[in-house]
Amino acid sequence: MNIPSFTGAEAMAVRHKKNMNQTEFWSAVGVTQSAASRYEAGRNIPKPVQILLHLAYGKGKGKAASMKLLGLEIV
């Protein structure tokens, strides 16, 4: 199953739009602030974290693909 990549820059944009700090935003998907800083600076985000980001903050194809991968229905 192909899940669209969630880049650090995209995550940071969503975080800023939601007016959240790194700890608030990333702790929802089990990521520490120090790892969050590395991801937002350009380090590759692991696929499991990308899936969690799509579930927590995504919409559209990324969220739908993540839910399907986990066997969840969209309601």
C-alpha positions in Angstrom: 0.0 0.0 0.0 1.4 3.4 -1.0 1.1 6.1 1.6 2.0 9.6 0.7 5.2 10.8 2.5 4.7 13.3 5.3 7.8 15.5 5.2 9.2 17.5 8.2 8.4 20.7 6.4 4.8 19.6 5.9 4.5 18.6 9.6 5.9 21.9 10.7 3.4 23.8 8.5 0.5 21.8 10.0 2.0 22.4 13.5 2.2 26.1 12.9 -1.3 26.2 11.5 -2.6 24.6 14.6 -0.5 27.0 16.7 1.1 24.1 18.6 4.7 23.8 19.9 6.8 20.8 19.0 6.1 18.9 22.2 2.3 19.3 21.9 2.2 18.3 18.2 4.6 15.4 18.2 3.7 13.8 21.5 0.3 13.0 20.0 2.1 10.5 17.8 4.6 9.3 20.4 7.6 11.3 19.2 9.9 13.3 21.5 10.7 16.9 21.0 14.3 16.2 20.2 13.3 13.7 17.4 10.6 16.2 16.2 13.3 18.8 15.8 15.4 16.5 13.7 12.4 15.6 11.5 11.5 19.2 11.0 15.1 19.9 10.1 15.0 17.4 7.3 15.7 14.0 8.6 13.6 11.3 7.1 10.4 10.5 9.1 10.0 6.7 9.5 7.0 5.2 7.8 5.2 4.2 11.1 5.5 7.8 12.3 4.2 9.0 8.9 1.2 6.8 9.3 0.5 8.1 12.8 0.8 11.7 11.5 -1.7 11.0 8.8 -4.1 9.5 11.3 -3.7 12.3 13.8 -3.5 15.3 11.5 -3.9 14.2 8.0 -6.8 14.3 5.6 -7.6 13.0 2.1 -5.6 10.2 0.5 -2.9 10.0 3.2 -5.4 9.5 6.0 -7.5 7.1 4.0 -4.5 5.0 3.0 -3.2 4.9 6.5 -6.6 3.8 7.9 -7.0 1.2 5.2 -3.5 -0.2 5.9 -4.5 -0.6 9.6 -7.8 -2.2 8.6 -9.9 0.7 9.9 -13.0 2.0 8.2 -13.6 5.7 7.4 -16.8 6.9 8.9 
